[in-house]
Amino acid sequence: MGVYERQTLDNGLRLLTAPMPQVPSTTCFIFLAAGSRYETAETNGIAHFAEHMFFKGTERRPSARDIAIAIEGIGGEFNAFTGKEYTGYFVRCAAEHRAHALDVLADMVRNARFVEEEIEREKGVIVEEMNMYFDTPRDYIGGVYDRLLYGDQPLGWDIIGRKETVRGATRETFLDYTGRWYRPSRMVVGIAGRLDEGVRADVERLLGDLEPAETGDREPLRLPEGDGAARVLLHTKQSDQAHLILGVRSYPIDHPDRYALQVLATVLGGGMSSRLFLEVRERRGLAYYVHGVNNSYTDAGSLYAQAGVDINRIDEAVTTIVDQLKRVADEPVPEDELERARSFTKGRFVLQLENPQGVILFGLRREALEGEATEPDEVLAALDAVTAADLQRIAQDLVGGAALNLAVIGPFEDAERFEKLLAA
């Protein structure tokens, strides 16, 4: 028997459950296959702003305080997050309060009031969150890199939006966005932990009468055309440390080589025994933090290294990272290193599944974006099947001859300086 059980209501809403009778808690999610990629230039930031507003009150629980008391009064935790392709709302609680937690969650998502006074007040909160984001280069460098890769379209915009679009939002802006995208066909309810017999009935009662509707799809991705040359984007900021992301385009989330790519990213920058950590930090002392990851969407992806480096030695840091990218394409990964990377990747995946929240969140992402919640055993088996030849083939495909992309935050104004480093 698998970890996940999937049911579909008559209105198209999906219910994904993961029974874990050995734990005393339950996690309830409402997960949407819609995020900031589903915005327009005029509404950039509304997906994240709406996430905030769902906590501000409903007809039954008219204030943020009432919502908080409803969850904290049972000792529960609640939160939400917005990504570029999904949005999630969740409550964690003791298993005996599952029905109450799901009732509050459904009430928040179905019956948010979007009161104008609350909207105006929350604009100040969002703007301050923006200021914090823009003033935290370790976070903001990801936005600079996405802008370099994807340009002026939703995938290249910051999830948090722009100050002018946030300040211009009205009640109608929220109702238009949620009215289009918060539909049963894009909604998955996920519940994991110790479950009772009433889960399906409660979901039917709370969400089964949501009106089904065709949402259409977001605008297709347009990849910027290039001449094959390295691309650099600088965000000039006076600082004592430079933050950079250097990478190449990779594969979408459903690519057949997804698991080999995951292991390749681990070889490059997963953990303290990875090539980037050992070379950039341990051997050369160029950075405090450095890591390598692959980040994929439904139709695009990027394999990259990120680091915070000494501004006076950034040239050496860039060339060192470039050398490591080229090396993994030029030389087969030794078997012992492959096995360490495989074990690291599998172990970190298993650690994600230690509690109900981790188990159901993994399944929800797969279900919402790919239409099926992959069983954890299938992931582990796929990782076991990765070979050194797979890693070199993928590295040669992605890095060999590909244009490198570099985003930098720091006291620099000359992009050509870095373009020369990448072309060397």
Disulfide bonds with the S-S distance in Angstrom:
none
